[in-house]
Amino acid sequence: MKPFLTGKRSHDAAALRTPHVHKAMVSATGAVRAPVPDGPQVEVVKQGDKVMRIVVTCSCGEKVEVECLYPGGG
């Protein structure tokens, strides 16, 4: 099966910057919580320097988890 983005044009954009994370936003597991008043919450679960999972919790309580896979299985 051909990957969806094969042959698509790319958009040149500035690299993403690492946001400033206050130590109160980091849980004991190393997850970073980004609170938004009356809105969705985003939790980034890291293992070392790699983001392993992104968890978005809607203000209605529904959760969506995005598992981050890297080439080479790591």
Summary of the structure (lengths in Angstrom):
residues: 74
radius of gyration: 15.5
end to end distance: 23.1
largest distance: 44.5
contacts: 107
relative contact order: 0.13
helix: 8%
strand: 32%
